[in-house]
Amino acid sequence: MTPLTNIKMTIFIFLSKLLPLFVYPLGLASILLLFALFVKNNPRARSNFVIAALVILWLSSTTGFSNLIARSLEWRYPTPDEIPAADVIVVLGGGTEPAAYPRPSVEVNSAGDRVLYAASLYKSGKAAHILLSGGSISYLSKGTTTPAEEMASILTAVGIPKEALWLETTSQNTYENALYSKEILTNNEIERIILVTSAMHMPRSVALFEKQGIEVIPVPVDFSITEDESPQDHNGNFLSKVINIIPQTSNLSLTTNAMKEYIGFFIYKLQGWL
């Protein structure tokens, strides 16, 4: 990239992290409540803003709504019964936490299935190499290592040889994951990959890698919604129905993560990256 392009990308990444915060349920509800404070002389408008904020928070925090929107993403690419072999396994960053005090070492987070499943695929002979993609954003970084380096640390700890690992440590978002991984794949004359990332993240990831001309075998992990958690499984259970309409922070987080993917897909489409 040219220096001007780098500046534009830096601005884009910053805005892409900042602006959606005001669209996600918690941010949007907060803005509506702030509006309510500034219309004290208009009781009806004030009530409408408050009601709208409460509806947004309640709906996005209920089990039925959060499961529905998450499932619409996660179930697009079910894990194949038999995963075919490929030239390389590509793992996207986001499943690790750096070895920052008081952690004694790098740790996996709730998306750490990406790393562990990639190790399983490698050990079962699905590919000869694992490409780990993930750089750091300086103002968001919690440590001194990149996600790619953190994944490598975990993989070597579970017996994956260092020579089997290729690291891409520059990318700052999913678009750059695909862009910079493409360079490494091209240099190694690779056109077919097994792509491992969280199920909710998979639709956008597949589209980005395919846009780069790469044949993708999607292997999603880290599912939030399973058959046992689908709304139709509780149709006859009154207690479950009651619990499902009570707001829960875990549901709000799930809705927000799903919205992040939909917003990201929309923005990337406008950029011409998809």
Helices and strands as residue ranges (DSSP letters): H 3-18, G 19-22, H 25-37, H 43-60, H 63-74, E 88-92, E 96-97, E 107-108, H 113-123, E 130-133, H 147-157, G 162-164, E 165-168, H 174-187, E 192-198, G 199-201, H 202-211, E 215-221, G 227-229, G 231-234, H 238-244, H 249-271
